[in-house]
Amino acid sequence: MVEETDMNINKDMNESKRVGSLVETEKQQCYLNAMRVVSRVPGYESADYVEGYAVIGSNFCIEHGWVETDCVIIDPTLPDDDIAYFPGLRFTGGLGIAEALQLPNKDWCEDLPIFYRFGWGGIESTEFRSAIVAAYRYAGLEDMAKRYEEWEPVCATRA
């Protein structure tokens, strides 16, 4: 059972559209769009830039980025969609984003998404992996949820 604290469905669609037009959102660029809101839109300087998982409709799970302020979701990329949001990584304001971009990165990775700094698909981040598990479980994809829940690093010592 997914706890209410594991997800957020409190999205302000009108504000999402408004800030999306201010930053001129680009399709399929959710991380960049969300980062632009925090760094460019007055009033969002101390909002949270969030990377996590989203469930669109009843069972379509995607990696996704958005903004949260006062427990309200601002999603400039998908402002109209019916989505359940599962936060994984959270960085507060421009300073938080700047610090996150300083984390070690793989040569093959771009700056965004930040979760790639935690292994392929963010799997090595406990918080991000928890978001994946919660999203798959919410979508009724229990086999996928268990697969991520039981994941161990390849180099982990097995008893």
N, C-alpha and C positions, 0 to 999 in steps of 0.2 A: 504494500500500500504506500502510495506517495504521500508524504507529509506536506502540509501547506507551505511549510518553510522551505521545502525543496524546490519550489517553483513560484513564479510570479506571473499572473495573468492580468495585472492591473496596468494596462497600456492606455496612454492618452493618445488616441488616434489623431485628433485635431492638432495637438502640439507636435506630434511626430511628423505630420505633413508640413506644418509651418517651418520647423527647423530643417526638415529635409529640403525645402525649397531654398532656405537661406544658404545651405552648404552645397546646393546643386548636386544632390546624390547621384551616384553612378550605380547602375545595375550590377548586381553580383559583387559589390565592393562594400559589404556591410561593415567590415572593420575600419576601413578608411572613412566611410561615412560617419560612423559613430565617433571616431577620433576627431574628425572635423567639428562635430557638434561641441565637444568638450573644449577644443582649442580655439574655436572661432565665434561661437554664439554667446553673446552677452547673457549672463545669468547661469551659464553652465560651467563656469570656471572650476567649480569644486564638485561637479557631478561625477558619478562613477562611470568609467568606461568598462564595459563588461564583455567578456568572451565566455561563451558557454554553448549550450545546446538548446534548440528550439524544436517544438513539436507543432507542426502545421496541420490543422484539421485534427484527425484522430490518431494518425500513426506515421506521419512523414517526419522523420528526425533529421535535423541538419545542424552542422556547426554554425554558429551565428554570433554576431557582435551587435551590441546595442548600448544605450545609455540609461542609467537609473539616477533619479533624483527624488528624494523623499519617498522612497518605495514605489515610485511610479516609473514605468517603462516608457522610454522615448525611443522609438525605432524608426529612424529616418529612411531605412531601406525598404521595410515592409510595413508601412504605416496602416494599411487597411486589412491585413490578414489576421485571421483568428489563430492566435499562437499562444502556447504555454511555454514560458521561458524558464530555463534551468541554468542559473549562473554558475560558472566555474571559476574563472579568474576575474578579479575586480581591482581596478586601479583608479585611485581618486585624483581627479583633476589632471591638469597638464603635467604637474610634477610627478605624479604617480605614473603616468604614461611614459614620461622621459626616463624615469628610473627603470621601468620595465624594459624599455628599448635598449638599456645598457646591459641587460642580462646576456650571458653568453649565448651565441646563436650559431647554428650550423652554417657552413659555407653555402649550402644549397638553398637556404631559406631567405625569404624576403623579410623585411621588418615586421610585417603583419601577415598573419595573425601571431600574436605573442605566444600563444599556447604551443607553437612548434618548438619553442625553446625548452619544452618539457617532453621531448621525445615525439615520435611520429603520432600525430593526432592528439597530443597533450597527455598521453597515457601515463607518463611518469609524475604528473601532478595529481596528488590525492584529491584536491578540490575539483579539478577538471574531470577526472575519472568519475567522481561521485555525480557530477552533472550528467555525464553520459549514461551512467547506470540509471539514474532517476528518470531521465528522458525516455530511455528504452522501456523501462518498467511502466511508465505512464502510458506509453503507446501500446502496451500489451505485448511487447516483444521480449518476453521473459528470457528466452535463450540468449539473446544478445546482451541483455542486462547481466546475466550470470557470467557470460564470457568476460565482460569487462570487470565485473566485481571480483572474479577469481584470478585476474591477471597478475602475473609475477614477472619481474624483470628476467631476461634470459640468463643473466649472470647471477641470479639469486641462488643461494645454497638451498638445496632441497634435502629434507630429512628423510 
